[in-house]
Amino acid sequence: MKLIHALLLAVLSFSSLSAFASERAEKGWQWIDQGAVIVDVRTPQEFRSGHLENAVNYPLSDIAQYITQLDKTQPIVVYCRSGARSGRAYDYLQSQGFIQVHNAGGYVEMNQARN
């Protein structure tokens, strides 16, 4: 019985995470469709292997040197591979005074939400 409860809890947690992932990617596309800057915070190697159209590559490890190229009032959508690095980029940009930033999650997630 405990195993069934644990499995049920795991399934519910996964489905909630998937729903959240879809929502954040869909919101990211809404922002992009309205003209947001698209920032891919993955490594240059990851970026070269595929990226969203019109995205700029500002790797998380170097993002501090790129923020001067961004307008603090312009909507910005950040993404990475899974949403973790873009979450850190989101936090950093907000701490630097950027007021319209959205973490859209991962590259695959974004592509799935668009198709």
N, CA, C and O atoms as a Tinker XYZ file with bonds, in Angstrom:
   460  protein
     1  N      0.820000   -1.194000    0.000000    73     2
     2  CA     0.000000    0.000000    0.000000    64     1     3
     3  C      0.870000    1.267000    0.000000    63     2     4     5
     4  O      0.574000    2.233000   -0.704000    81     3
     5  N      1.940000    1.248000    0.795000    73     3     6
     6  CA     2.834000    2.396000    0.826000    64     5     7
     7  C      3.471000    2.614000   -0.542000    63     6     8     9
     8  O      3.660000    3.755000   -0.963000    81     7
     9  N      3.801000    1.529000   -1.236000    73     7    10
    10  CA     4.398000    1.637000   -2.567000    64     9    11
    11  C      3.429000    2.292000   -3.538000    63    10    12    13
    12  O      3.838000    3.120000   -4.353000    81    11
    13  N      2.164000    1.939000   -3.467000    73    11    14
    14  CA     1.150000    2.532000   -4.347000    64    13    15
    15  C      1.031000    4.028000   -4.077000    63    14    16    17
    16  O      0.940000    4.827000   -5.009000    81    15
    17  N      1.033000    4.400000   -2.813000    73    15    18
    18  CA     0.953000    5.821000   -2.467000    64    17    19
    19  C      2.185000    6.577000   -2.972000    63    18    20    21
    20  O      2.075000    7.688000   -3.491000    81    19
    21  N      3.341000    5.966000   -2.813000    73    19    22
    22  CA     4.567000    6.613000   -3.284000    64    21    23
    23  C      4.554000    6.773000   -4.795000    63    22    24    25
    24  O      4.950000    7.819000   -5.310000    81    23
    25  N      4.105000    5.751000   -5.511000    73    23    26
    26  CA     4.026000    5.843000   -6.969000    64    25    27
    27  C      3.015000    6.897000   -7.403000    63    26    28    29
    28  O      3.275000    7.669000   -8.327000    81    27
    29  N      1.875000    6.929000   -6.745000    73    27    30
    30  CA     0.852000    7.920000   -7.063000    64    29    31
    31  C      1.379000    9.335000   -6.827000    63    30    32    33
    32  O      1.160000   10.230000   -7.643000    81    31
    33  N      2.068000    9.528000   -5.718000    73    31    34
    34  CA     2.652000   10.832000   -5.420000    64    33    35
    35  C      3.685000   11.218000   -6.482000    63    34    36    37
    36  O      3.725000   12.371000   -6.911000    81    35
    37  N      4.507000   10.278000   -6.904000    73    35    38
    38  CA     5.512000   10.551000   -7.932000    64    37    39
    39  C      4.857000   10.946000   -9.245000    63    38    40    41
    40  O      5.307000   11.886000   -9.900000    81    39
    41  N      3.799000   10.241000   -9.641000    73    39    42
    42  CA     3.094000   10.550000  -10.889000    64    41    43
    43  C      2.465000   11.936000  -10.814000    63    42    44    45
    44  O      2.551000   12.708000  -11.769000    81    43
    45  N      1.839000   12.253000   -9.695000    73    43    46
    46  CA     1.222000   13.565000   -9.537000    64    45    47
    47  C      2.264000   14.676000   -9.551000    63    46    48    49
    48  O      2.035000   15.737000  -10.132000    81    47
    49  N      3.399000   14.440000   -8.918000    73    47    50
    50  CA     4.471000   15.441000   -8.915000    64    49    51
    51  C      4.991000   15.675000  -10.317000    63    50    52    53
    52  O      5.205000   16.819000  -10.718000    81    51
    53  N      5.199000   14.599000  -11.070000    73    51    54
    54  CA     5.703000   14.726000  -12.432000    64    53    55
    55  C      4.707000   15.463000  -13.311000    63    54    56    57
    56  O      5.099000   16.324000  -14.098000    81    55
    57  N      3.423000   15.138000  -13.190000    73    55    58
    58  CA     2.428000   15.808000  -14.032000    64    57    59
    59  C      2.320000   17.288000  -13.676000    63    58    60    61
    60  O      2.094000   18.116000  -14.559000    81    59
    61  N      2.476000   17.630000  -12.412000    73    59    62
    62  CA     2.464000   19.038000  -12.016000    64    61    63
    63  C      3.670000   19.757000  -12.582000    63    62    64    65
    64  O      3.553000   20.890000  -13.048000    81    63
    65  N      4.839000   19.111000  -12.548000    73    63    66
    66  CA     6.041000   19.714000  -13.109000    64    65    67
    67  C      5.881000   19.910000  -14.606000    63    66    68    69
    68  O      6.287000   20.944000  -15.135000    81    67
    69  N      5.303000   18.946000  -15.298000    73    67    70
    70  CA     5.088000   19.065000  -16.738000    64    69    71
    71  C      4.141000   20.209000  -17.047000    63    70    72    73
    72  O      4.363000   20.957000  -17.998000    81    71
    73  N      3.097000   20.353000  -16.262000    73    71    74
    74  CA     2.150000   21.442000  -16.480000    64    73    75
    75  C      2.835000   22.782000  -16.282000    63    74    76    77
    76  O      2.626000   23.711000  -17.062000    81    75
    77  N      3.660000   22.888000  -15.231000    73    75    78
    78  CA     4.396000   24.127000  -14.993000    64    77    79
    79  C      5.336000   24.405000  -16.150000    63    78    80    81
    80  O      5.429000   25.534000  -16.632000    81    79
    81  N      6.035000   23.362000  -16.591000    73    79    82
    82  CA     6.984000   23.537000  -17.687000    64    81    83
    83  C      6.277000   24.046000  -18.927000    63    82    84    85
    84  O      6.779000   24.952000  -19.592000    81    83
    85  N      5.141000   23.493000  -19.249000    73    83    86
    86  CA     4.395000   23.923000  -20.421000    64    85    87
    87  C      3.941000   25.373000  -20.284000    63    86    88    89
    88  O      4.025000   26.152000  -21.233000    81    87
    89  N      3.468000   25.719000  -19.117000    73    87    90
    90  CA     2.984000   27.081000  -18.892000    64    89    91
    91  C      4.106000   28.097000  -19.045000    63    90    92    93
    92  O      3.911000   29.147000  -19.657000    81    91
    93  N      5.273000   27.795000  -18.498000    73    91    94
    94  CA     6.358000   28.771000  -18.590000    64    93    95
    95  C      6.867000   28.901000  -20.020000    63    94    96    97
    96  O      7.235000   29.995000  -20.451000    81    95
    97  N      6.892000   27.791000  -20.763000    73    95    98
    98  CA     7.316000   27.843000  -22.165000    64    97    99
    99  C      6.282000   28.596000  -23.000000    63    98   100   101
   100  O      6.644000   29.418000  -23.841000    81    99
   101  N      5.007000   28.322000  -22.774000    73    99   102
   102  CA     3.955000   29.022000  -23.520000    64   101   103
   103  C      3.996000   30.519000  -23.241000    63   102   104   105
   104  O      3.836000   31.331000  -24.152000    81   103
   105  N      4.209000   30.878000  -21.985000    73   103   106
   106  CA     4.317000   32.306000  -21.646000    64   105   107
   107  C      5.543000   32.905000  -22.325000    63   106   108   109
   108  O      5.498000   34.042000  -22.793000    81   107
   109  N      6.632000   32.151000  -22.382000    73   107   110
   110  CA     7.833000   32.616000  -23.071000    64   109   111
   111  C      7.542000   32.928000  -24.524000    63   110   112   113
   112  O      7.969000   33.963000  -25.037000    81   111
   113  N      6.809000   32.032000  -25.199000    73   111   114
   114  CA     6.454000   32.280000  -26.600000    64   113   115
   115  C      5.546000   33.498000  -26.747000    63   114   116   117
   116  O      5.657000   34.232000  -27.728000    81   115
   117  N      4.663000   33.719000  -25.798000    73   115   118
   118  CA     3.811000   34.915000  -25.847000    64   117   119
   119  C      4.680000   36.170000  -25.787000    63   118   120   121
   120  O      4.473000   37.111000  -26.552000    81   119
   121  N      5.637000   36.178000  -24.888000    73   119   122
   122  CA     6.536000   37.325000  -24.775000    64   121   123
   123  C      7.349000   37.498000  -26.053000    63   122   124   125
   124  O      7.514000   38.614000  -26.544000    81   123
   125  N      7.859000   36.384000  -26.592000    73   123   126
   126  CA     8.656000   36.444000  -27.822000    64   125   127
   127  C      7.815000   36.991000  -28.969000    63   126   128   129
   128  O      8.277000   37.837000  -29.734000    81   127
   129  N      6.589000   36.513000  -29.088000    73   127   130
   130  CA     5.700000   36.986000  -30.146000    64   129   131
   131  C      5.406000   38.484000  -30.021000    63   130   132   133
   132  O      5.061000   39.138000  -31.005000    81   131
   133  N      5.544000   39.018000  -28.812000    73   131   134
   134  CA     5.317000   40.442000  -28.575000    64   133   135
   135  C      6.615000   41.251000  -28.639000    63   134   136   137
   136  O      6.619000   42.440000  -28.321000    81   135
   137  N      7.723000   40.607000  -29.052000    73   135   138
   138  CA     8.962000   41.337000  -29.280000    64   137   139
   139  C     10.040000   41.228000  -28.225000    63   138   140   141
   140  O     11.004000   41.993000  -28.256000    81   139
   141  N      9.909000   40.298000  -27.288000    73   139   142
   142  CA    10.933000   40.160000  -26.253000    64   141   143
   143  C     12.270000   39.724000  -26.842000    63   142   144   145
   144  O     12.318000   39.021000  -27.852000    81   143
   145  N     13.335000   40.145000  -26.208000    73   143   146
   146  CA    14.682000   39.684000  -26.544000    64   145   147
   147  C     14.800000   38.252000  -26.029000    63   146   148   149
   148  O     14.359000   37.951000  -24.920000    81   147
   149  N     15.397000   37.367000  -26.832000    73   147   150
   150  CA    15.533000   35.965000  -26.456000    64   149   151
   151  C     16.997000   35.718000  -26.101000    63   150   152   153
   152  O     17.884000   35.888000  -26.938000    81   151
   153  N     17.243000   35.316000  -24.857000    73   151   154
   154  CA    18.604000   35.090000  -24.382000    64   153   155
   155  C     18.774000   33.617000  -24.013000    63   154   156   157
   156  O     18.106000   33.101000  -23.118000    81   155
   157  N     19.678000   32.963000  -24.721000    73   155   158
   158  CA    20.050000   31.576000  -24.459000    64   157   159
   159  C     21.270000   31.618000  -23.545000    63   158   160   161
   160  O     22.314000   32.141000  -23.934000    81   159
   161  N     21.150000   31.072000  -22.334000    73   159   162
   162  CA    22.242000   31.161000  -21.370000    64   161   163
   163  C     23.080000   29.876000  -21.308000    63   162   164   165
   164  O     23.848000   29.676000  -20.367000    81   163
   165  N     22.926000   29.012000  -22.314000    73   163   166
   166  CA    23.738000   27.796000  -22.381000    64   165   167
   167  C     25.142000   28.130000  -22.873000    63   166   168   169
   168  O     25.432000   29.274000  -23.224000    81   167
   169  N     25.996000   27.136000  -22.894000    73   167   170
   170  CA    27.364000   27.329000  -23.387000    64   169   171
   171  C     27.340000   27.575000  -24.888000    63   170   172   173
   172  O     26.362000   27.236000  -25.554000    81   171
   173  N     28.410000   28.166000  -25.431000    73   171   174
   174  CA    28.477000   28.351000  -26.888000    64   173   175
   175  C     28.353000   27.029000  -27.657000    63   174   176   177
   176  O     27.760000   26.998000  -28.736000    81   175
   177  N     28.899000   25.954000  -27.120000    73   175   178
   178  CA    28.791000   24.656000  -27.777000    64   177   179
   179  C     27.335000   24.192000  -27.844000    63   178   180   181
   180  O     26.884000   23.702000  -28.879000    81   179
   181  N     26.611000   24.346000  -26.751000    73   179   182
   182  CA    25.191000   23.980000  -26.736000    64   181   183
   183  C     24.417000   24.860000  -27.720000    63   182   184   185
   184  O     23.554000   24.375000  -28.451000    81   183
   185  N     24.731000   26.144000  -27.731000    73   183   186
   186  CA    24.058000   27.083000  -28.624000    64   185   187
   187  C     24.269000   26.683000  -30.081000    63   186   188   189
   188  O     23.330000   26.692000  -30.876000    81   187
   189  N     25.507000   26.332000  -30.426000    73   187   190
   190  CA    25.810000   25.925000  -31.802000    64   189   191
   191  C     25.072000   24.652000  -32.206000    63   190   192   193
   192  O     24.808000   24.442000  -33.390000    81   191
   193  N     24.741000   23.807000  -31.246000    73   191   194
   194  CA    24.046000   22.560000  -31.568000    64   193   195
   195  C     22.558000   22.781000  -31.864000    63   194   196   197
   196  O     21.864000   21.858000  -32.290000    81   195
   197  N     22.081000   23.982000  -31.642000    73   195   198
   198  CA    20.685000   24.340000  -31.911000    64   197   199
   199  C     20.210000   25.381000  -30.923000    63   198   200   201
   200  O     20.540000   25.326000  -29.738000    81   199
   201  N     19.431000   26.331000  -31.415000    73   199   202
   202  CA    18.911000   27.393000  -30.556000    64   201   203
   203  C     17.643000   27.971000  -31.173000    63   202   204   205
   204  O     17.332000   27.714000  -32.336000    81   203
   205  N     16.929000   28.740000  -30.392000    73   203   206
   206  CA    15.723000   29.387000  -30.887000    64   205   207
   207  C     16.108000   30.481000  -31.876000    63   206   208   209
   208  O     17.125000   31.157000  -31.721000    81   207
   209  N     15.273000   30.635000  -32.889000    73   207   210
   210  CA    15.511000   31.676000  -33.894000    64   209   211
   211  C     15.575000   33.042000  -33.220000    63   210   212   213
   212  O     14.766000   33.356000  -32.347000    81   211
   213  N     16.534000   33.838000  -33.632000    73   211   214
   214  CA    16.754000   35.196000  -33.131000    64   213   215
   215  C     17.309000   35.261000  -31.706000    63   214   216   217
   216  O     17.404000   36.348000  -31.137000    81   215
   217  N     17.675000   34.127000  -31.126000    73   215   218
   218  CA    18.246000   34.138000  -29.777000    64   217   219
   219  C     19.685000   34.635000  -29.817000    63   218   220   221
   220  O     20.412000   34.404000  -30.783000    81   219
   221  N     20.082000   35.321000  -28.749000    73   219   222
   222  CA    21.475000   35.684000  -28.559000    64   221   223
   223  C     22.036000   34.747000  -27.499000    63   222   224   225
   224  O     21.317000   34.323000  -26.594000    81   223
   225  N     23.309000   34.429000  -27.611000    73   223   226
   226  CA    23.947000   33.515000  -26.666000    64   225   227
   227  C     24.760000   34.315000  -25.655000    63   226   228   229
   228  O     25.841000   34.819000  -25.962000    81   227
   229  N     24.224000   34.419000  -24.457000    73   227   230
   230  CA    24.911000   35.054000  -23.344000    64   229   231
   231  C     25.055000   33.983000  -22.266000    63   230   232   233
   232  O     24.199000   33.883000  -21.387000    81   231
   233  N     26.120000   33.181000  -22.316000    73   231   234
   234  CA    26.285000   32.092000  -21.347000    64   233   235
   235  C     26.169000   32.585000  -19.908000    63   234   236   237
   236  O     26.652000   33.666000  -19.571000    81   235
   237  N     25.532000   31.790000  -19.075000    73   235   238
   238  CA    25.339000   32.182000  -17.681000    64   237   239
   239  C     26.653000   32.564000  -17.023000    63   238   240   241
   240  O     26.706000   33.524000  -16.253000    81   239
   241  N     27.711000   31.825000  -17.318000    73   239   242
   242  CA    29.005000   32.105000  -16.687000    64   241   243
   243  C     29.556000   33.479000  -17.053000    63   242   244   245
   244  O     30.416000   34.003000  -16.345000    81   243
   245  N     29.080000   34.065000  -18.133000    73   243   246
   246  CA    29.576000   35.367000  -18.600000    64   245   247
   247  C     28.487000   36.437000  -18.657000    63   246   248   249
   248  O     28.710000   37.509000  -19.219000    81   247
   249  N     27.335000   36.167000  -18.094000    73   247   250
   250  CA    26.193000   37.067000  -18.305000    64   249   251
   251  C     26.454000   38.482000  -17.802000    63   250   252   253
   252  O     25.915000   39.441000  -18.356000    81   251
   253  N     27.268000   38.626000  -16.767000    73   251   254
   254  CA    27.544000   39.968000  -16.232000    64   253   255
   255  C     28.185000   40.875000  -17.278000    63   254   256   257
   256  O     27.956000   42.085000  -17.263000    81   255
   257  N     28.968000   40.326000  -18.168000    73   255   258
   258  CA    29.617000   41.163000  -19.184000    64   257   259
   259  C     28.678000   41.522000  -20.329000    63   258   260   261
   260  O     28.976000   42.426000  -21.109000    81   259
   261  N     27.561000   40.836000  -20.442000    73   259   262
   262  CA    26.622000   41.098000  -21.530000    64   261   263
   263  C     25.471000   42.033000  -21.146000    63   262   264   265
   264  O     24.786000   42.558000  -22.024000    81   263
   265  N     25.253000   42.242000  -19.861000    73   263   266
   266  CA    24.043000   42.984000  -19.481000    64   265   267
   267  C     24.041000   44.425000  -19.973000    63   266   268   269
   268  O     22.979000   45.039000  -20.070000    81   267
   269  N     25.194000   44.964000  -20.281000    73   267   270
   270  CA    25.226000   46.332000  -20.805000    64   269   271
   271  C     24.604000   46.395000  -22.200000    63   270   272   273
   272  O     24.253000   47.477000  -22.672000    81   271
   273  N     24.465000   45.255000  -22.857000    73   271   274
   274  CA    23.862000   45.203000  -24.191000    64   273   275
   275  C     22.345000   45.041000  -24.132000    63   274   276   277
   276  O     21.678000   44.986000  -25.166000    81   275
   277  N     21.811000   44.966000  -22.925000    73   275   278
   278  CA    20.372000   44.770000  -22.757000    64   277   279
   279  C     19.738000   46.007000  -22.139000    63   278   280   281
   280  O     20.337000   46.680000  -21.301000    81   279
   281  N     18.518000   46.290000  -22.567000    73   279   282
   282  CA    17.733000   47.398000  -22.030000    64   281   283
   283  C     16.973000   46.879000  -20.818000    63   282   284   285
   284  O     16.249000   45.889000  -20.916000    81   283
   285  N     17.134000   47.537000  -19.683000    73   283   286
   286  CA    16.502000   47.075000  -18.448000    64   285   287
   287  C     14.978000   47.116000  -18.486000    63   286   288   289
   288  O     14.322000   46.468000  -17.670000    81   287
   289  N     14.411000   47.868000  -19.421000    73   287   290
   290  CA    12.959000   47.956000  -19.502000    64   289   291
   291  C     12.367000   47.066000  -20.598000    63   290   292   293
   292  O     11.149000   46.901000  -20.665000    81   291
   293  N     13.208000   46.497000  -21.451000    73   291   294
   294  CA    12.737000   45.639000  -22.544000    64   293   295
   295  C     12.416000   44.240000  -22.017000    63   294   296   297
   296  O     13.167000   43.705000  -21.202000    81   295
   297  N     11.322000   43.646000  -22.465000    73   295   298
   298  CA    11.027000   42.263000  -22.070000    64   297   299
   299  C     12.136000   41.318000  -22.545000    63   298   300   301
   300  O     12.594000   41.399000  -23.685000    81   299
   301  N     12.551000   40.431000  -21.654000    73   299   302
   302  CA    13.613000   39.471000  -21.944000    64   301   303
   303  C     13.132000   38.086000  -21.555000    63   302   304   305
   304  O     12.620000   37.879000  -20.455000    81   303
   305  N     13.300000   37.134000  -22.473000    73   303   306
   306  CA    12.993000   35.729000  -22.202000    64   305   307
   307  C     14.319000   34.994000  -22.142000    63   306   308   309
   308  O     15.108000   35.054000  -23.084000    81   307
   309  N     14.571000   34.296000  -21.030000    73   307   310
   310  CA    15.783000   33.506000  -20.889000    64   309   311
   311  C     15.420000   32.027000  -20.922000    63   310   312   313
   312  O     14.371000   31.617000  -20.426000    81   311
   313  N     16.313000   31.233000  -21.521000    73   311   314
   314  CA    16.136000   29.777000  -21.520000    64   313   315
   315  C     17.501000   29.111000  -21.525000    63   314   316   317
   316  O     18.515000   29.746000  -21.818000    81   315
   317  N     17.516000   27.825000  -21.197000    73   315   318
   318  CA    18.759000   27.051000  -21.185000    64   317   319
   319  C     18.436000   25.624000  -21.622000    63   318   320   321
   320  O     17.660000   25.429000  -22.558000    81   319
   321  N     19.009000   24.641000  -20.972000    73   319   322
   322  CA    18.711000   23.250000  -21.319000    64   321   323
   323  C     17.508000   22.728000  -20.537000    63   322   324   325
   324  O     16.631000   22.071000  -21.095000    81   323
   325  N     17.478000   23.029000  -19.235000    73   323   326
   326  CA    16.423000   22.473000  -18.397000    64   325   327
   327  C     15.606000   23.514000  -17.644000    63   326   328   329
   328  O     14.533000   23.204000  -17.126000    81   327
   329  N     16.090000   24.715000  -17.581000    73   327   330
   330  CA    15.423000   25.768000  -16.809000    64   329   331
   331  C     16.192000   26.172000  -15.567000    63   330   332   333
   332  O     15.867000   27.183000  -14.943000    81   331
   333  N     17.213000   25.396000  -15.192000    73   331   334
   334  CA    17.982000   25.716000  -13.980000    64   333   335
   335  C     18.892000   26.927000  -14.188000    63   334   336   337
   336  O     18.854000   27.871000  -13.399000    81   335
   337  N     19.704000   26.907000  -15.237000    73   335   338
   338  CA    20.592000   28.043000  -15.502000    64   337   339
   339  C     19.796000   29.291000  -15.832000    63   338   340   341
   340  O     20.154000   30.391000  -15.412000    81   339
   341  N     18.708000   29.121000  -16.590000    73   339   342
   342  CA    17.897000   30.296000  -16.910000    64   341   343
   343  C     17.236000   30.843000  -15.644000    63   342   344   345
   344  O     16.981000   32.044000  -15.549000    81   343
   345  N     16.961000   29.982000  -14.685000    73   343   346
   346  CA    16.438000   30.449000  -13.397000    64   345   347
   347  C     17.457000   31.303000  -12.664000    63   346   348   349
   348  O     17.103000   32.317000  -12.062000    81   347
   349  N     18.719000   30.900000  -12.711000    73   347   350
   350  CA    19.784000   31.691000  -12.088000    64   349   351
   351  C     19.982000   32.996000  -12.854000    63   350   352   353
   352  O     20.205000   34.043000  -12.245000    81   351
   353  N     19.903000   32.944000  -14.178000    73   351   354
   354  CA    20.021000   34.166000  -14.979000    64   353   355
   355  C     18.872000   35.120000  -14.658000    63   354   356   357
   356  O     19.074000   36.326000  -14.517000    81   355
   357  N     17.681000   34.573000  -14.544000    73   355   358
   358  CA    16.497000   35.360000  -14.172000    64   357   359
   359  C     16.742000   36.090000  -12.848000    63   358   360   361
   360  O     16.530000   37.299000  -12.751000    81   359
   361  N     17.188000   35.347000  -11.832000    73   359   362
   362  CA    17.455000   35.949000  -10.520000    64   361   363
   363  C     18.514000   37.042000  -10.622000    63   362   364   365
   364  O     18.368000   38.114000  -10.035000    81   363
   365  N     19.577000   36.765000  -11.367000    73   363   366
   366  CA    20.662000   37.740000  -11.508000    64   365   367
   367  C     20.171000   39.005000  -12.212000    63   366   368   369
   368  O     20.429000   40.116000  -11.750000    81   367
   369  N     19.470000   38.834000  -13.321000    73   367   370
   370  CA    18.988000   40.012000  -14.062000    64   369   371
   371  C     18.052000   40.849000  -13.204000    63   370   372   373
   372  O     18.140000   42.076000  -13.211000    81   371
   373  N     17.163000   40.208000  -12.471000    73   371   374
   374  CA    16.267000   40.962000  -11.591000    64   373   375
   375  C     17.062000   41.707000  -10.517000    63   374   376   377
   376  O     16.733000   42.843000  -10.176000    81   375
   377  N     18.102000   41.072000   -9.989000    73   375   378
   378  CA    18.914000   41.732000   -8.959000    64   377   379
   379  C     19.666000   42.940000   -9.517000    63   378   380   381
   380  O     20.091000   43.818000   -8.765000    81   379
   381  N     19.826000   42.975000  -10.846000    73   379   382
   382  CA    20.524000   44.081000  -11.508000    64   381   383
   383  C     19.565000   45.154000  -12.026000    63   382   384   385
   384  O     19.981000   46.085000  -12.715000    81   383
   385  N     18.284000   45.018000  -11.690000    73   383   386
   386  CA    17.318000   46.050000  -12.042000    64   385   387
   387  C     16.507000   45.801000  -13.300000    63   386   388   389
   388  O     15.754000   46.677000  -13.725000    81   387
   389  N     16.641000   44.631000  -13.905000    73   387   390
   390  CA    15.820000   44.308000  -15.071000    64   389   391
   391  C     14.420000   43.992000  -14.562000    63   390   392   393
   392  O     14.245000   43.184000  -13.650000    81   391
   393  N     13.424000   44.640000  -15.164000    73   391   394
   394  CA    12.074000   44.551000  -14.606000    64   393   395
   395  C     11.128000   43.630000  -15.369000    63   394   396   397
   396  O     10.077000   43.259000  -14.847000    81   395
   397  N     11.483000   43.257000  -16.590000    73   395   398
   398  CA    10.612000   42.377000  -17.379000    64   397   399
   399  C     11.422000   41.183000  -17.882000    63   398   400   401
   400  O     11.876000   41.165000  -19.025000    81   399
   401  N     11.594000   40.192000  -17.014000    73   399   402
   402  CA    12.360000   38.996000  -17.354000    64   401   403
   403  C     11.478000   37.781000  -17.110000    63   402   404   405
   404  O     10.752000   37.712000  -16.117000    81   403
   405  N     11.551000   36.818000  -18.037000    73   403   406
   406  CA    10.785000   35.575000  -17.872000    64   405   407
   407  C     11.688000   34.377000  -18.127000    63   406   408   409
   408  O     12.392000   34.323000  -19.136000    81   407
   409  N     11.664000   33.416000  -17.208000    73   407   410
   410  CA    12.378000   32.152000  -17.374000    64   409   411
   411  C     11.438000   31.186000  -18.103000    63   410   412   413
   412  O     10.471000   30.688000  -17.527000    81   411
   413  N     11.741000   30.933000  -19.376000    73   411   414
   414  CA    10.883000   30.063000  -20.193000    64   413   415
   415  C     11.282000   28.597000  -20.118000    63   414   416   417
   416  O     10.663000   27.763000  -20.779000    81   415
   417  N     12.296000   28.262000  -19.335000    73   415   418
   418  CA    12.676000   26.868000  -19.162000    64   417   419
   419  C     13.756000   26.414000  -20.111000    63   418   420   421
   420  O     14.747000   27.112000  -20.328000    81   419
   421  N     13.557000   25.226000  -20.682000    73   419   422
   422  CA    14.576000   24.602000  -21.508000    64   421   423
   423  C     14.304000   24.694000  -22.999000    63   422   424   425
   424  O     13.179000   24.943000  -23.434000    81   423
   425  N     15.356000   24.490000  -23.765000    73   423   426
   426  CA    15.284000   24.552000  -25.234000    64   425   427
   427  C     14.290000   23.547000  -25.793000    63   426   428   429
   428  O     13.437000   23.918000  -26.599000    81   427
   429  N     14.376000   22.295000  -25.391000    73   427   430
   430  CA    13.450000   21.265000  -25.894000    64   429   431
   431  C     12.022000   21.608000  -25.475000    63   430   432   433
   432  O     11.083000   21.498000  -26.263000    81   431
   433  N     11.882000   22.018000  -24.238000    73   431   434
   434  CA    10.569000   22.425000  -23.699000    64   433   435
   435  C      9.952000   23.544000  -24.542000    63   434   436   437
   436  O      8.763000   23.517000  -24.861000    81   435
   437  N     10.778000   24.519000  -24.891000    73   435   438
   438  CA    10.299000   25.633000  -25.706000    64   437   439
   439  C      9.860000   25.138000  -27.083000    63   438   440   441
   440  O      8.813000   25.543000  -27.588000    81   439
   441  N     10.656000   24.267000  -27.682000    73   439   442
   442  CA    10.284000   23.736000  -28.995000    64   441   443
   443  C      9.011000   22.906000  -28.948000    63   442   444   445
   444  O      8.186000   22.977000  -29.859000    81   443
   445  N      8.850000   22.127000  -27.899000    73   443   446
   446  CA     7.635000   21.322000  -27.750000    64   445   447
   447  C      6.398000   22.200000  -27.575000    63   446   448   449
   448  O      5.328000   21.886000  -28.097000    81   447
   449  N      6.547000   23.274000  -26.858000    73   447   450
   450  CA     5.422000   24.180000  -26.630000    64   449   451
   451  C      5.010000   24.896000  -27.905000    63   450   452   453
   452  O      3.843000   25.252000  -28.066000    81   451
   453  N      5.947000   25.107000  -28.802000    73   451   454
   454  CA     5.659000   25.830000  -30.044000    64   453   455
   455  C      5.005000   24.939000  -31.085000    63   454   456   457
   456  O      4.232000   25.421000  -31.913000    81   455
   457  N      5.300000   23.652000  -31.056000    73   455   458
   458  CA     4.769000   22.740000  -32.088000    64   457   459
   459  C      3.440000   22.155000  -31.729000    63   458   460
   460  O      2.880000   21.376000  -32.500000    81   459
